[in-house]
Amino acid sequence: MKALTEQDIRTSFVNCSKGEAKRLATPRDLDERPWDDLDFLGWRDPGAADRAYLVLPGADGPIGVTLRFSAQQRGFLRRSMCSICLTTHPGSGVSLMSARKAGQDGRDGNSVGAYMCTDLACSLYVRGKRLPEPGARFEESLTQAEQIDRMVANLEAFVAKLFG
């Protein structure tokens, strides 16, 4: 992924107002992000436990999405799978993230959701740069490049639902 600036991020959001985008907390470590290993930028809002954001490359520039999720803890022994990268995590490692739809549908209160890694580090899990607990990534016959393509397709399908 191409490195993003704070301005790139703030102008990319498709499911919130310009005022909301201006006020949201952007990552302070943009210069330190492993951009070559990222297919999207994802982060949680340090000031709001139920908010997260992601920005992915689009044909006409970056596409930013505001997300909400329940900060409720799941049972310690329960495991869940991220629908984006297919990594499993125990407890609260996977959360149901919902995004308000773009345009009038979003203003009418409609949203879409997906189970995602709570830390939004899918790109790093698929590349083996961040390791969940042992056994959390299934051994697959797909190459790493094919797994990355599948993850990107899953994320793009989620974002496409914001406009439909």
MITI-219390 format. One record per atom (N, C-alpha, C): residue number from 0; residue in three letters; atom name; x, z, y. Coordinates in pm, 1 decimal, m for minus. Example, Ala and Ser with C-alpha at 12.3 -4.5 7.8 and 13.67 -1.06 7.14 Angstrom:
BEGIN
0	ALA	N	1319.0	780.0	m569.0;
0	ALA	CA	1230.0	780.0	m450.0;
0	ALA	C	1320.0	780.0	m330.0;
1	SER	N	1285.0	708.0	m225.0;
1	SER	CA	1367.0	714.0	m106.0;
1	SER	C	1290.0	787.0	3.0;
END
This chain:
BEGIN
0	MET	N	85.2	0.0	m117.8;
0	MET	CA	0.0	0.0	0.0;
0	MET	C	89.4	0.0	123.6;
1	LYS	N	45.1	m70.5	226.1;
1	LYS	CA	114.7	m73.4	354.4;
1	LYS	C	97.1	62.2	423.3;
2	ALA	N	203.5	112.5	482.6;
2	ALA	CA	197.2	239.9	554.5;
2	ALA	C	93.9	230.8	667.4;
3	LEU	N	21.7	340.0	688.5;
3	LEU	CA	m82.3	344.6	790.6;
3	LEU	C	m44.1	441.4	901.4;
4	THR	N	m89.8	412.3	1020.4;
4	THR	CA	m72.1	504.1	1132.8;
4	THR	C	m201.7	583.1	1150.0;
5	GLU	N	m195.3	686.3	1231.0;
5	GLU	CA	m316.2	763.4	1259.5;
5	GLU	C	m423.5	673.8	1321.2;
6	GLN	N	m384.6	582.8	1408.7;
6	GLN	CA	m480.4	490.6	1470.9;
6	GLN	C	m543.3	397.3	1367.9;
7	ASP	N	m460.2	345.7	1273.4;
7	ASP	CA	m513.6	262.0	1165.4;
7	ASP	C	m622.6	338.0	1089.4;
8	ILE	N	m594.7	462.2	1060.9;
8	ILE	CA	m687.2	544.9	983.1;
8	ILE	C	m816.6	566.8	1060.7;
9	ARG	N	m804.9	611.7	1184.0;
9	ARG	CA	m924.5	646.3	1263.1;
9	ARG	C	m1017.3	526.1	1285.8;
10	THR	N	m961.6	406.4	1298.5;
10	THR	CA	m1045.5	288.8	1324.4;
10	THR	C	m1098.5	224.9	1196.1;
11	SER	N	m1060.7	278.0	1079.9;
11	SER	CA	m1098.5	214.6	953.4;
11	SER	C	m1230.9	262.7	895.1;
12	PHE	N	m1284.6	374.1	941.7;
12	PHE	CA	m1399.5	435.7	875.2;
12	PHE	C	m1527.2	354.5	891.5;
13	VAL	N	m1595.9	336.3	779.5;
13	VAL	CA	m1716.4	254.3	776.6;
13	VAL	C	m1844.2	336.4	760.8;
14	ASN	N	m1831.7	464.7	730.3;
14	ASN	CA	m1953.1	542.6	704.5;
14	ASN	C	m1960.7	668.2	789.9;
15	CYS	N	m1904.6	661.1	909.4;
15	CYS	CA	m1922.3	769.5	1006.0;
15	CYS	C	m1915.1	709.2	1145.8;
16	SER	N	m1954.1	787.8	1243.6;
16	SER	CA	m1951.4	738.2	1381.7;
16	SER	C	m1808.2	736.4	1434.5;
17	LYS	N	m1787.1	664.1	1543.4;
17	LYS	CA	m1655.3	661.3	1606.3;
17	LYS	C	m1614.7	800.7	1651.9;
18	GLY	N	m1710.9	878.0	1699.5;
18	GLY	CA	m1682.6	1015.0	1742.2;
18	GLY	C	m1639.0	1102.3	1625.2;
19	GLU	N	m1706.7	1088.5	1511.7;
19	GLU	CA	m1666.4	1164.2	1392.7;
19	GLU	C	m1526.9	1122.9	1348.0;
20	ALA	N	m1498.6	993.4	1349.6;
20	ALA	CA	m1366.6	944.9	1309.0;
20	ALA	C	m1257.6	996.9	1403.6;
21	LYS	N	m1290.6	1009.3	1530.0;
21	LYS	CA	m1193.6	1059.7	1627.8;
21	LYS	C	m1161.3	1207.0	1603.8;
22	ARG	N	m1259.2	1282.8	1553.4;
22	ARG	CA	m1241.7	1427.1	1534.9;
22	ARG	C	m1188.5	1468.2	1397.7;
23	LEU	N	m1193.7	1380.5	1298.7;
23	LEU	CA	m1154.1	1422.5	1164.1;
23	LEU	C	m1003.8	1448.8	1154.8;
24	ALA	N	m967.7	1535.1	1063.3;
24	ALA	CA	m828.0	1574.1	1044.7;
24	ALA	C	m754.5	1467.5	963.6;
25	THR	N	m651.7	1406.8	1022.1;
25	THR	CA	m571.0	1308.5	949.6;
25	THR	C	m448.4	1378.4	892.1;
26	PRO	N	m387.9	1321.3	789.6;
26	PRO	CA	m268.3	1383.1	731.5;
26	PRO	C	m154.1	1390.1	833.4;
27	ARG	N	m82.8	1500.2	833.8;
27	ARG	CA	30.2	1518.5	926.0;
27	ARG	C	159.3	1459.9	869.7;
28	ASP	N	158.3	1424.0	741.7;
28	ASP	CA	280.8	1379.7	674.2;
28	ASP	C	280.2	1230.0	644.2;
29	LEU	N	224.7	1149.1	730.4;
29	LEU	CA	214.3	1005.2	704.3;
29	LEU	C	351.0	941.0	682.5;
30	ASP	N	452.7	987.7	753.1;
30	ASP	CA	586.8	930.9	736.7;
30	ASP	C	649.3	966.4	602.4;
31	GLU	N	598.5	1069.1	537.0;
31	GLU	CA	656.1	1116.4	411.2;
31	GLU	C	577.7	1070.1	288.2;
32	ARG	N	468.9	1001.1	306.5;
32	ARG	CA	386.8	956.4	193.5;
32	ARG	C	461.2	850.8	111.4;
33	PRO	N	442.9	851.3	m21.0;
33	PRO	CA	508.0	750.0	m106.4;
33	PRO	C	428.0	619.6	m105.9;
34	TRP	N	427.4	548.0	5.3;
34	TRP	CA	341.1	431.9	26.7;
34	TRP	C	354.6	327.9	m83.7;
35	ASP	N	475.1	307.2	m135.4;
35	ASP	CA	494.8	206.3	m240.5;
35	ASP	C	422.3	242.7	m370.2;
36	ASP	N	392.7	371.0	m389.0;
36	ASP	CA	324.6	417.3	m509.8;
36	ASP	C	174.8	441.1	m488.1;
37	LEU	N	124.8	412.2	m369.8;
37	LEU	CA	m15.9	437.1	m339.2;
37	LEU	C	m95.1	307.2	m334.6;
38	ASP	N	m213.5	313.1	m393.8;
38	ASP	CA	m308.2	202.1	m385.0;
38	ASP	C	m415.4	233.2	m282.5;
39	PHE	N	m425.1	360.2	m246.9;
39	PHE	CA	m513.5	407.1	m140.7;
39	PHE	C	m458.8	539.2	m90.7;
40	LEU	N	m494.9	574.5	30.6;
40	LEU	CA	m457.2	702.4	88.2;
40	LEU	C	m576.4	795.6	73.7;
41	GLY	N	m556.8	908.3	9.8;
41	GLY	CA	m663.9	1005.7	m5.2;
41	GLY	C	m615.2	1143.4	34.7;
42	TRP	N	m700.2	1221.1	104.3;
42	TRP	CA	m662.7	1356.7	142.3;
42	TRP	C	m787.3	1441.0	163.4;
43	ARG	N	m767.1	1571.8	150.7;
43	ARG	CA	m873.9	1667.1	175.9;
43	ARG	C	m856.6	1722.7	316.2;
44	ASP	N	m967.7	1758.7	377.4;
44	ASP	CA	m965.8	1814.2	512.1;
44	ASP	C	m927.5	1961.7	502.2;
45	PRO	N	m814.3	2001.5	559.5;
45	PRO	CA	m773.3	2141.4	547.9;
45	PRO	C	m866.9	2238.1	621.1;
46	GLY	N	m944.1	2188.3	715.9;
46	GLY	CA	m1033.6	2273.5	791.7;
46	GLY	C	m1176.8	2275.6	741.2;
47	ALA	N	m1208.7	2195.0	640.9;
47	ALA	CA	m1345.7	2187.9	588.8;
47	ALA	C	m1338.1	2171.6	436.8;
48	ALA	N	m1370.7	2275.9	365.4;
48	ALA	CA	m1354.7	2278.3	219.6;
48	ALA	C	m1435.6	2171.9	146.6;
49	ASP	N	m1539.8	2119.1	209.5;
49	ASP	CA	m1625.5	2021.6	140.6;
49	ASP	C	m1601.5	1877.9	184.1;
50	ARG	N	m1491.0	1850.5	256.4;
50	ARG	CA	m1467.1	1715.0	306.6;
50	ARG	C	m1335.6	1657.7	255.4;
51	ALA	N	m1340.0	1529.3	229.1;
51	ALA	CA	m1220.9	1454.4	190.3;
51	ALA	C	m1236.5	1313.3	245.6;
52	TYR	N	m1127.0	1239.2	244.7;
52	TYR	CA	m1126.8	1105.4	302.8;
52	TYR	C	m1039.9	1014.3	217.6;
53	LEU	N	m1073.2	887.4	217.5;
53	LEU	CA	m985.0	789.7	155.0;
53	LEU	C	m986.3	663.2	237.8;
54	VAL	N	m871.3	595.8	236.5;
54	VAL	CA	m854.4	469.1	307.0;
54	VAL	C	m787.2	373.6	209.9;
55	LEU	N	m849.4	258.5	189.4;
55	LEU	CA	m793.3	159.7	98.8;
55	LEU	C	m778.0	26.5	170.8;
56	PRO	N	m686.5	m56.8	122.7;
56	PRO	CA	m669.0	m187.8	185.4;
56	PRO	C	m793.9	m273.8	166.5;
57	GLY	N	m827.6	m348.8	267.5;
57	GLY	CA	m938.3	m443.2	259.6;
57	GLY	C	m893.2	m579.6	307.2;
58	ALA	N	m972.4	m680.3	282.7;
58	ALA	CA	m937.0	m817.4	322.4;
58	ALA	C	m918.2	m829.7	473.2;
59	ASP	N	m997.7	m754.2	549.8;
59	ASP	CA	m990.3	m761.0	696.0;
59	ASP	C	m925.9	m638.2	757.0;
60	GLY	N	m851.0	m563.1	678.8;
60	GLY	CA	m786.1	m441.2	727.7;
60	GLY	C	m831.9	m321.4	646.9;
61	PRO	N	m776.7	m205.0	676.2;
61	PRO	CA	m809.3	m85.2	598.3;
61	PRO	C	m956.5	m47.7	607.7;
62	ILE	N	m1007.4	9.1	497.9;
62	ILE	CA	m1145.2	56.8	490.3;
62	ILE	C	m1140.2	207.0	464.1;
63	GLY	N	m1192.4	284.4	556.6;
63	GLY	CA	m1193.5	429.0	544.0;
63	GLY	C	m1330.7	479.7	503.5;
64	VAL	N	m1331.7	583.3	420.2;
64	VAL	CA	m1456.3	640.2	369.8;
64	VAL	C	m1449.2	792.8	381.0;
65	THR	N	m1551.9	851.0	440.5;
65	THR	CA	m1562.0	996.4	442.0;
65	THR	C	m1637.0	1039.6	316.6;
66	LEU	N	m1589.7	1147.6	256.2;
66	LEU	CA	m1647.6	1198.8	132.3;
66	LEU	C	m1686.4	1345.4	149.5;
67	ARG	N	m1785.9	1385.0	76.2;
67	ARG	CA	m1823.2	1526.9	66.5;
67	ARG	C	m1826.4	1563.9	m80.2;
68	PHE	N	m1791.8	1687.9	m107.4;
68	PHE	CA	m1799.3	1734.1	m245.1;
68	PHE	C	m1827.5	1882.3	m248.2;
69	SER	N	m1874.6	1925.2	m362.1;
69	SER	CA	m1903.9	2065.9	m381.8;
69	SER	C	m1774.3	2137.3	m414.6;
70	ALA	N	m1746.6	2244.2	m344.2;
70	ALA	CA	m1625.5	2321.6	m370.0;
70	ALA	C	m1647.0	2420.4	m484.0;
71	GLN	N	m1762.3	2413.4	m549.3;
71	GLN	CA	m1790.7	2502.7	m660.8;
71	GLN	C	m1689.0	2484.6	m771.2;
72	GLN	N	m1645.8	2594.9	m829.1;
72	GLN	CA	m1553.5	2589.6	m941.8;
72	GLN	C	m1631.4	2565.1	m1069.3;
73	ARG	N	m1576.7	2480.6	m1154.3;
73	ARG	CA	m1637.3	2458.0	m1285.1;
73	ARG	C	m1581.6	2560.6	m1381.9;
74	GLY	N	m1638.4	2566.0	m1499.2;
74	GLY	CA	m1589.9	2657.4	m1601.1;
74	GLY	C	m1445.1	2629.6	m1637.2;
75	PHE	N	m1367.4	2733.5	m1666.5;
75	PHE	CA	m1224.3	2721.9	m1692.0;
75	PHE	C	m1193.3	2628.3	m1808.7;
76	LEU	N	m1272.3	2630.2	m1912.7;
76	LEU	CA	m1241.3	2551.5	m2031.4;
76	LEU	C	m1298.8	2410.1	m2026.7;
77	ARG	N	m1384.3	2383.4	m1933.9;
77	ARG	CA	m1446.6	2252.4	m1925.6;
77	ARG	C	m1348.3	2148.2	m1871.5;
78	ARG	N	m1351.9	2028.5	m1929.0;
78	ARG	CA	m1267.1	1918.0	m1884.8;
78	ARG	C	m1358.1	1806.0	m1835.3;
79	SER	N	m1313.0	1737.9	m1730.7;
79	SER	CA	m1387.8	1624.8	m1676.8;
79	SER	C	m1291.6	1509.8	m1653.0;
80	MET	N	m1347.3	1388.7	m1651.5;
80	MET	CA	m1265.6	1268.9	m1632.5;
80	MET	C	m1298.3	1203.1	m1499.1;
81	CYS	N	m1194.7	1163.8	m1428.5;
81	CYS	CA	m1208.4	1088.3	m1304.0;
81	CYS	C	m1258.7	947.8	m1337.2;
82	SER	N	m1360.5	903.6	m1268.0;
82	SER	CA	m1414.7	770.3	m1293.9;
82	SER	C	m1332.1	660.1	m1227.6;
83	ILE	N	m1233.5	698.0	m1147.2;
83	ILE	CA	m1148.4	599.4	m1079.9;
83	ILE	C	m1024.0	569.7	m1164.1;
84	CYS	N	m948.6	674.1	m1202.1;
84	CYS	CA	m822.2	652.0	m1274.2;
84	CYS	C	m827.7	692.4	m1422.0;
85	LEU	N	m937.1	753.4	m1463.4;
85	LEU	CA	m958.6	795.9	m1602.4;
85	LEU	C	m862.0	906.0	m1647.5;
86	THR	N	m819.0	989.8	m1553.6;
86	THR	CA	m740.9	1108.7	m1586.5;
86	THR	C	m838.3	1223.1	m1608.2;
87	THR	N	m813.7	1304.8	m1709.6;
87	THR	CA	m897.2	1422.8	m1732.3;
87	THR	C	m827.4	1544.9	m1673.9;
88	HIS	N	m907.6	1635.9	m1623.7;
88	HIS	CA	m856.8	1760.1	m1565.1;
88	HIS	C	m943.8	1876.1	m1613.0;
89	PRO	N	m885.9	1993.7	m1626.4;
89	PRO	CA	m965.8	2112.3	m1656.4;
89	PRO	C	m1028.8	2167.8	m1528.7;
90	GLY	N	m1127.3	2250.4	m1544.5;
90	GLY	CA	m1185.4	2322.9	m1432.0;
90	GLY	C	m1229.4	2234.8	m1318.2;
91	SER	N	m1177.0	2263.6	m1199.3;
91	SER	CA	m1220.2	2194.1	m1078.4;
91	SER	C	m1129.8	2076.1	m1042.6;
92	GLY	N	m1054.9	2022.7	m1136.7;
92	GLY	CA	m964.9	1910.6	m1109.7;
92	GLY	C	m1035.7	1779.3	m1085.3;
93	VAL	N	m1163.4	1770.3	m1123.9;
93	VAL	CA	m1246.7	1653.3	m1096.5;
93	VAL	C	m1372.1	1702.4	m1025.3;
94	SER	N	m1408.1	1634.0	m919.0;
94	SER	CA	m1525.7	1673.1	m840.8;
94	SER	C	m1616.8	1552.6	m819.1;
95	LEU	N	m1745.2	1580.3	m807.8;
95	LEU	CA	m1839.4	1475.9	m769.9;
95	LEU	C	m1826.2	1455.6	m619.4;
96	MET	N	m1775.4	1339.2	m580.7;
96	MET	CA	m1758.6	1305.9	m439.5;
96	MET	C	m1873.0	1214.2	m399.3;
97	SER	N	m1935.7	1244.1	m289.3;
97	SER	CA	m2042.5	1156.9	m240.4;
97	SER	C	m2003.0	1102.6	m103.4;
98	ALA	N	m2043.5	980.9	m79.4;
98	ALA	CA	m2015.1	914.0	47.0;
98	ALA	C	m2145.6	861.9	104.2;
99	ARG	N	m2166.6	890.2	229.8;
99	ARG	CA	m2282.7	835.9	299.6;
99	ARG	C	m2266.9	685.1	305.4;
100	LYS	N	m2375.7	611.9	280.4;
100	LYS	CA	m2369.9	466.1	285.9;
100	LYS	C	m2345.6	420.7	429.2;
101	ALA	N	m2292.9	301.3	443.2;
101	ALA	CA	m2265.8	243.6	574.8;
101	ALA	C	m2395.5	195.6	639.3;
102	GLY	N	m2395.9	191.8	770.7;
102	GLY	CA	m2508.3	135.5	845.1;
102	GLY	C	m2634.9	218.4	841.6;
103	GLN	N	m2748.7	148.9	853.3;
103	GLN	CA	m2878.7	215.7	860.7;
103	GLN	C	m2908.9	296.2	734.8;
104	ASP	N	m2869.7	245.6	617.9;
104	ASP	CA	m2893.3	320.7	494.0;
104	ASP	C	m2829.8	459.1	501.5;
105	GLY	N	m2708.8	467.0	554.6;
105	GLY	CA	m2642.0	595.4	568.8;
105	GLY	C	m2711.0	684.1	670.8;
106	ARG	N	m2754.7	624.9	781.5;
106	ARG	CA	m2827.2	702.8	882.8;
106	ARG	C	m2960.0	752.6	828.9;
107	ASP	N	m3014.2	682.8	728.0;
107	ASP	CA	m3138.2	726.6	662.9;
107	ASP	C	m3113.1	832.3	557.0;
108	GLY	N	m2985.6	869.0	534.5;
108	GLY	CA	m2952.6	976.0	440.9;
108	GLY	C	m2914.8	930.5	301.0;
109	ASN	N	m2898.8	800.2	279.5;
109	ASN	CA	m2862.9	750.8	146.8;
109	ASN	C	m2712.4	762.4	123.9;
110	SER	N	m2674.9	792.3	0.6;
110	SER	CA	m2534.2	806.6	m33.7;
110	SER	C	m2509.5	758.6	m176.2;
111	VAL	N	m2382.2	743.4	m209.8;
111	VAL	CA	m2339.8	709.6	m345.4;
111	VAL	C	m2235.6	812.2	m386.0;
112	GLY	N	m2217.4	829.9	m516.8;
112	GLY	CA	m2121.7	929.1	m562.3;
112	GLY	C	m2043.0	881.6	m682.7;
113	ALA	N	m1931.5	948.3	m705.1;
113	ALA	CA	m1846.8	920.7	m821.2;
113	ALA	C	m1765.0	1046.0	m849.7;
114	TYR	N	m1732.8	1065.4	m976.1;
114	TYR	CA	m1643.7	1174.3	m1014.0;
114	TYR	C	m1500.9	1127.3	m990.8;
115	MET	N	m1426.3	1202.7	m908.6;
115	MET	CA	m1289.5	1165.1	m873.1;
115	MET	C	m1197.1	1285.4	m886.2;
116	CYS	N	m1067.9	1255.6	m901.3;
116	CYS	CA	m967.8	1362.0	m898.9;
116	CYS	C	m984.1	1436.9	m766.6;
117	THR	N	m995.7	1568.0	m773.4;
117	THR	CA	m1019.2	1647.6	m653.5;
117	THR	C	m906.4	1631.9	m552.2;
118	ASP	N	m783.7	1610.5	m600.1;
118	ASP	CA	m671.1	1593.5	m508.0;
118	ASP	C	m652.5	1448.5	m463.3;
119	LEU	N	m735.0	1357.2	m512.4;
119	LEU	CA	m731.7	1214.8	m475.9;
119	LEU	C	m593.5	1152.2	m497.9;
120	ALA	N	m524.1	1195.7	m602.0;
120	ALA	CA	m389.9	1145.0	m632.6;
120	ALA	C	m392.3	1047.4	m749.5;
121	CYS	N	m499.6	973.3	m765.5;
121	CYS	CA	m515.8	880.3	m877.4;
121	CYS	C	m397.1	785.4	m893.0;
122	SER	N	m350.0	727.8	m783.2;
122	SER	CA	m238.0	633.4	m789.8;
122	SER	C	m115.4	697.1	m853.2;
123	LEU	N	m90.3	822.3	m820.4;
123	LEU	CA	27.7	891.0	m873.4;
123	LEU	C	9.7	927.4	m1020.0;
124	TYR	N	m112.5	962.2	m1061.3;
124	TYR	CA	m137.7	992.4	m1202.7;
124	TYR	C	m118.0	867.5	m1289.0;
125	VAL	N	m170.8	754.6	m1245.3;
125	VAL	CA	m160.3	631.9	m1323.6;
125	VAL	C	m14.1	589.0	m1337.1;
126	ARG	N	64.6	611.2	m1234.7;
126	ARG	CA	205.7	571.4	m1237.4;
126	ARG	C	296.6	676.5	m1302.6;
127	GLY	N	240.0	791.8	m1340.0;
127	GLY	CA	320.3	897.9	m1399.1;
127	GLY	C	405.8	971.9	m1297.7;
128	LYS	N	376.6	957.2	m1167.7;
128	LYS	CA	452.4	1024.6	m1062.1;
128	LYS	C	402.9	1167.1	m1040.8;
129	ARG	N	279.9	1192.1	m1076.6;
129	ARG	CA	224.0	1327.4	m1076.1;
129	ARG	C	165.2	1346.9	m1214.2;
130	LEU	N	199.2	1457.8	m1273.5;
130	LEU	CA	155.3	1482.0	m1410.4;
130	LEU	C	50.5	1592.1	m1415.4;
131	PRO	N	m66.6	1559.5	m1465.6;
131	PRO	CA	m164.8	1663.9	m1490.1;
131	PRO	C	m118.3	1741.2	m1613.9;
132	GLU	N	m195.9	1833.4	m1657.5;
132	GLU	CA	m153.2	1908.8	m1776.6;
132	GLU	C	m140.8	1816.0	m1896.8;
133	PRO	N	m60.8	1852.5	m1996.2;
133	PRO	CA	m41.5	1764.9	m2113.4;
133	PRO	C	m174.3	1724.0	m2177.3;
134	GLY	N	m181.8	1597.6	m2213.9;
134	GLY	CA	m302.0	1545.2	m2278.1;
134	GLY	C	m408.9	1498.6	m2182.1;
135	ALA	N	m381.7	1508.8	m2051.3;
135	ALA	CA	m483.0	1472.2	m1952.5;
135	ALA	C	m491.9	1321.4	m1931.2;
136	ARG	N	m387.6	1249.2	m1965.5;
136	ARG	CA	m391.6	1103.4	m1959.8;
136	ARG	C	m386.1	1054.2	m2103.0;
137	PHE	N	m484.8	977.6	m2141.8;
137	PHE	CA	m488.6	923.2	m2276.3;
137	PHE	C	m384.7	813.2	m2291.2;
138	GLU	N	m327.7	802.7	m2409.3;
138	GLU	CA	m237.5	691.8	m2435.8;
138	GLU	C	m322.9	566.6	m2448.8;
139	GLU	N	m287.7	465.0	m2374.0;
139	GLU	CA	m367.6	342.6	m2371.7;
139	GLU	C	m284.2	223.4	m2414.9;
140	SER	N	m353.4	120.8	m2459.9;
140	SER	CA	m284.9	m2.9	m2495.7;
140	SER	C	m264.1	m91.8	m2373.0;
141	LEU	N	m328.9	m59.2	m2262.0;
141	LEU	CA	m310.0	m135.2	m2138.3;
141	LEU	C	m173.4	m104.3	m2078.8;
142	THR	N	m113.9	m202.8	m2015.2;
142	THR	CA	10.6	m179.0	m1943.9;
142	THR	C	m19.9	m96.2	m1818.9;
143	GLN	N	84.4	m40.9	m1758.8;
143	GLN	CA	64.8	35.4	m1636.3;
143	GLN	C	3.7	m53.6	m1527.7;
144	ALA	N	49.2	m177.5	m1518.4;
144	ALA	CA	m5.5	m270.3	m1418.1;
144	ALA	C	m154.9	m294.3	m1442.0;
145	GLU	N	m195.6	m306.2	m1567.7;
145	GLU	CA	m338.2	m325.2	m1599.3;
145	GLU	C	m418.2	m199.3	m1567.2;
146	GLN	N	m359.5	m82.7	m1589.1;
146	GLN	CA	m427.5	41.5	m1554.6;
146	GLN	C	m444.3	54.4	m1403.2;
147	ILE	N	m341.7	12.3	m1329.2;
147	ILE	CA	m350.3	14.1	m1182.9;
147	ILE	C	m459.3	m82.2	m1136.2;
148	ASP	N	m463.7	m201.7	m1193.6;
148	ASP	CA	m567.4	m299.1	m1157.3;
148	ASP	C	m706.6	m243.2	m1185.7;
149	ARG	N	m723.0	m175.5	m1299.9;
149	ARG	CA	m852.7	m116.4	m1334.6;
149	ARG	C	m889.7	m6.5	m1235.0;
150	MET	N	m792.8	77.6	m1199.1;
150	MET	CA	m819.3	184.8	m1103.3;
150	MET	C	m862.9	127.5	m968.7;
151	VAL	N	m791.6	24.9	m920.8;
151	VAL	CA	m826.0	m38.3	m793.4;
151	VAL	C	m965.4	m100.6	m801.4;
152	ALA	N	m995.9	m166.1	m912.2;
152	ALA	CA	m1128.6	m226.7	m929.9;
152	ALA	C	m1237.3	m119.0	m930.2;
153	ASN	N	m1211.8	m5.9	m994.9;
153	ASN	CA	m1309.2	104.3	m997.5;
153	ASN	C	m1333.8	157.9	m856.4;
154	LEU	N	m1226.5	173.5	m779.7;
154	LEU	CA	m1239.9	223.4	m643.4;
154	LEU	C	m1311.7	121.2	m555.1;
155	GLU	N	m1276.6	m4.9	m567.7;
155	GLU	CA	m1342.9	m109.2	m488.5;
155	GLU	C	m1491.8	m119.2	m523.7;
156	ALA	N	m1526.3	m99.2	m650.3;
156	ALA	CA	m1667.7	m101.6	m690.2;
156	ALA	C	m1742.9	14.7	m626.9;
157	PHE	N	m1680.7	131.2	m621.4;
157	PHE	CA	m1742.4	246.1	m555.8;
157	PHE	C	m1765.8	217.0	m408.2;
158	VAL	N	m1664.1	166.0	m339.6;
158	VAL	CA	m1674.8	138.2	m196.4;
158	VAL	C	m1777.5	26.8	m169.7;
159	ALA	N	m1785.7	m72.3	m258.3;
159	ALA	CA	m1883.5	m180.8	m241.0;
159	ALA	C	m2026.2	m126.1	m240.6;
160	LYS	N	m2050.8	m19.2	m313.0;
160	LYS	CA	m2185.0	40.8	m316.5;
160	LYS	C	m2225.4	97.3	m180.3;
161	LEU	N	m2128.3	124.1	m96.0;
161	LEU	CA	m2159.8	175.9	38.6;
161	LEU	C	m2230.1	71.9	123.8;
162	PHE	N	m2210.6	m54.4	89.7;
162	PHE	CA	m2265.4	m162.4	171.0;
162	PHE	C	m2387.6	m227.6	108.1;
163	GLY	N	m2422.1	m188.2	m14.1;
163	GLY	CA	m2531.9	m251.1	m85.9;
163	GLY	C	m2660.2	m174.6	m82.7;
END
